[in-house]
Amino acid sequence: MGYNSKQVTLLGVCGTGFGLSAIVVGLRFFVRTVLRPNTLGWDDWTMLFTFGVAVAGTAVEILMVEYGVGQDMRDVNPENIPMVAKLTLLNSILSLVGTMTVKVSICFFILRIVHLSSRTVKWMVTINLTVLVPVTVATIIVDLIQCIPLDGYWDKSVQTKCINPDTINVLLKTSSGVGVATDFLTAVIPMVIVYRLQMHRYQKRVVYGLLVLGFLRINRQNRINSMVADRLHKR
């Protein structure tokens, strides 16, 4: 099938993000197993799990485009709408899990490098994890119980009880707000550590730039899922 410009862009972003992730994770394990043997930690295994989630998420995103995501929802084949709804829900859950575990991995890494040298940083990480994990789990639960039985989310012929879409939107926006806060804190904590290091200003700016890019990348998929879900509710 032919793709429009938006769909080509979506596939390009998915492919580029997946490729960069594979390179970074591959290099990370190369360093920890070959250049610096016996240095693998919980942060590395958590990141590897996150990469596995990213593989599944990328496959789902490609299927979403195949079924019409990227087109105006009025132009999508009505027969494809149930599958788009299923894939959107699945991708939302994968995105939530992946976003949580990548931030957990970063927090584990921070705890690994600071040890007991900075109580302030340690408390910041603990607070971040205490907020991050329960909120993410609660959001996933809301996703899974928004319609009972869940089939009613994508099959309108099924008799089901669904939470009011406006209520869902409020809950998800609240969750997104908390997510942005934890994203920000996850990016700021390493900046505090880097600021204290004896490094050239240019090197610090490069590190700060990479952290900001990571912060922006983490939120990309949540926005895509929100837009698709919103259009499905309005259809």
N, C-alpha and C positions, 0 to 999 in steps of 0.2 A: 504494500500500500504506500501511497505517497504521504509525506509529512509536510505540514505547513511550517512557517518560520519559527513559531513558538515551540512546536514539538521538536524541531531540529535543535533549538537552543536548549530545551530540557534534556534531550539525549546527550548533547555535548557537555553540559554541566555535570550530568551524572557520570559520564565516561571519564571526564577529566578528574573529578573528585575521587572516583574509584581508583584511577591510575595513580594519582598522587598518594592516596592512602596506602596502596599496595607497596609503593616504593619506600615510603617513610617507615612503615611497619617492618618491611623486609630489611632495611638498613638498620633499624633498631635492634632486631634480633641478630643480625650479622655482627654488630658491635658487641652485643652482650654474650654471644656464644663463641665468636672467633677472636675478635680483637681483645676482649676483656672477659675471658671464660669465667664461669661460675658467678656471674653478677646478675643473673635473672632474678627478678623480684615480683611481688604481687602486682605492681604497677604494669609490668610487662605482660603478664598473663591476662590481666584485665583488659589491656589494650588489644591483645590478640583476640579476645572474646568480642570486643567492640568491632574489630575488623570483620569477624564472622557475621555479626549482625549487619554490617555495612554491605557485605556481599549479598545477603538476603534482601536488604533494602533496595540495592541497585537493581536486582532482578525484578522486584515488584514494581519499581518505578518504570522500567522498560515495558513491562506488561501494561501498566497504566496508560502509557503513551499509545501502545498498540490498540487499546480499547477506546481511545478517544480523548484522553486527558491532553490538554493543550489546544483543543478546539473549543469553540463556543459550545456550551452544554446543550444548546438547542439544536446543534448540528450533529450531536452524537447519536448513533443508532440507538433507539429506545431499548433494543434487545441487549445492548452492552451496559446499560445503566446499572443493573444489579451487580455485574462484575466490577464495574468502576467503584461502586460503593464498598464492595468486599475488599478490593485492593487498597482503597483509601483508608479503610479502618485498619487493615493489616499493616500498611505502611506507617500509619500514625503510631501504632504500638511499637513497631521496630524502631522508629525514629526516637520515641521516648526512651526506650531501653538503651539504644546506642548513645544518645545524648547524655543519659545518666552515667553509663559506664565509662565514657571517655572522660567525664569530669571526675568520676571516682578514681580513675587511673592517675589523673593529674594530681589529685589530692594525695594518693598513696606515694607518688613520686616526691611530692613536696615533703611529706613526713619522713621519707627515706633520706633526703639530703639535709634536712635541718636537725634531725634527731632531737636532742634536748636543748639545742643551742638557742632556740627562740621560742619562748612560751607564747608570745603574742601570735606568731605565725601558726603554732600548733592549735591554739584556741580558735583562730580564724578558720582553719581547715576543719576542725571538729564541728563548729557551728554550721559551716557550709554543708557538710555531709548530713548533719542532723536534720537540716531543712530539705536538702535535695532528694534524698532517698524516699522518705515518707510521701512527699508531695508527688513525686513521679509515680509511685505505686498507686496512690489515690487516684491520679489522673487516668491511669490504665484501667483501674476498676470502673471508673465512671464511663470510660469508653465501652467497656464490656457489658455494662448493665443499663446502658441508655435505652435499650429496647429489650423487653422480656416477652417471648423468646427473642434472641438476638437476630433471628432470621428476618424479623420485621424491619430491620434497618435497611435491608436491600430488597426485600420482597414485600411490596405494599399489599399483596393479596392475603398475607398472613395476619390473622387477628393477634394483635400484640398491644402491650401497654408501653408507651415510650415517654421518656422524660421530655418536657416541653423544650423545643429547640432553643428558645430564648434563655432558659435556665442552663442548658448545656453550654451555650455560648458564653454566659457569664462565668460559669465554672472554669471553662477552658481558658478564657481571658485572664482570670485570676491566676490559674496555673502558669500561663505564659509569663505573667508579670513576675511570679516567683522564680520562674526559670531564667528570665533575663537577669534577675538579681543574683542568682547563683552563678550564672555565666560570667557576670561582671566580677563577682568575688573570686571566681576561679582564675580569671585573667589578672586581677589585681594582686593576688597573693604572690605569684611568681615575680611580678614587677617590683614588689617590696623587697624580695630577696635579691633580685638583680641590682636594684638601686644601691644596696649595701655592698655589692661586690666591687673589688678593685679592677674595673674594666674601663677601657677607653669609651668616651662618650658615644662615638660612632657605633661601637659594638652594642652598647646598651640600647641605642635607638633602633638598631636592626632587630634585637630581641623583642623590644616593645612592639615593633611593627608586626612581627610574626604572631605575637600574642593577640593583637587586635584582629588580625586576619582570622585566627582561630576562633575568636569570639564571634565574628560575623558569620563564619562558615557553620558554626554550631546551630545558628538560628535559621539557616536557609530553608531546611526541609520543613520545619514547623510552619513557616509562612505558606509554603506550597500546599501542605495538607489542609491548612485552615481555609485557603481559598477554594480548594476543590470541595471540601466538606460543606462550605457555605453555599456554593452553587448547587450542590445536590439537595440541600434542605429547601432551597428556593425553587427548585424545579417543580 
